[in-house]
């Protein structure tokens, strides 16, 4: 299972930013569709829309994948 996740992750990071954001939106939708709260859905929808707009307008900066993974590993290290 771990190898499949690593392979998939490698493929996903090669996608353009916009496609990665659209994929994130879809995955969040899948996780949230069972919730009854419209507030949560609308909040995520606004957040995702704002982030996609920022990427499209060039008003945001990305983080290098390796640097982001290091930060995540440091934050969640046991």
C-alpha positions as CSV (number, residue, x, y, z in Angstrom):
1,X,0.0,0.0,0.0
2,X,2.8,2.5,0.9
3,X,4.4,2.0,-2.5
4,X,1.1,2.8,-4.2
5,X,0.8,6.0,-2.2
6,X,4.4,7.0,-3.0
7,X,3.9,6.3,-6.7
8,X,0.6,8.2,-6.8
9,X,2.1,11.1,-4.9
10,X,5.0,11.3,-7.3
11,X,2.5,11.4,-10.2
12,X,0.3,14.0,-8.5
13,X,3.1,16.5,-7.8
14,X,3.9,16.6,-11.5
15,X,0.5,18.0,-12.2
16,X,0.1,21.8,-12.8
17,X,-0.9,23.7,-9.7
18,X,-4.5,24.3,-10.9
19,X,-5.1,20.6,-11.5
20,X,-3.7,19.8,-8.1
21,X,-6.1,22.3,-6.5
22,X,-9.0,20.9,-8.5
23,X,-8.1,17.4,-7.2
24,X,-7.8,18.7,-3.6
25,X,-11.3,20.3,-4.1
26,X,-12.7,17.0,-5.3
27,X,-11.1,15.0,-2.4
28,X,-12.4,17.5,0.2
29,X,-15.9,17.2,-1.4
30,X,-15.7,13.4,-1.0
31,X,-14.8,13.8,2.7
32,X,-17.4,16.4,3.4
33,X,-20.4,15.0,1.5
34,X,-21.5,12.9,4.4
35,X,-21.7,15.9,6.7
36,X,-25.0,17.6,7.2
37,X,-23.5,21.1,7.7
38,X,-23.9,23.5,4.8
39,X,-21.7,25.9,6.7
40,X,-18.7,23.6,6.4
41,X,-19.3,23.0,2.7
42,X,-19.7,26.6,1.9
43,X,-16.6,27.5,4.0
44,X,-14.5,25.0,2.1
45,X,-15.9,26.1,-1.2
46,X,-15.0,29.7,-0.5
47,X,-11.5,28.7,0.7
48,X,-10.8,26.6,-2.4
49,X,-12.3,29.2,-4.7
50,X,-10.1,31.9,-3.2
51,X,-7.0,29.7,-3.5
52,X,-7.7,28.8,-7.1
53,X,-8.2,32.5,-7.9
54,X,-5.0,33.4,-6.2
55,X,-3.1,30.9,-8.3
56,X,-4.8,32.1,-11.5
57,X,-4.0,35.7,-10.7
58,X,-0.5,35.0,-9.7
59,X,-1.0,36.6,-6.3
60,X,0.2,33.6,-4.3
61,X,3.5,31.8,-4.0
62,X,4.0,28.1,-3.9
63,X,6.2,26.1,-1.7
64,X,8.7,23.7,-3.0
65,X,7.4,20.1,-2.6
66,X,10.6,18.8,-0.8
67,X,10.6,21.8,1.5
68,X,6.9,21.3,2.3
69,X,7.4,17.7,3.0
70,X,10.3,18.5,5.4
71,X,8.1,20.9,7.3
72,X,5.3,18.3,7.5
73,X,7.7,15.6,8.7
74,X,9.1,17.9,11.3
75,X,5.7,19.0,12.6
76,X,4.3,15.5,12.9
77,X,7.5,13.6,13.9
78,X,6.9,11.4,16.9
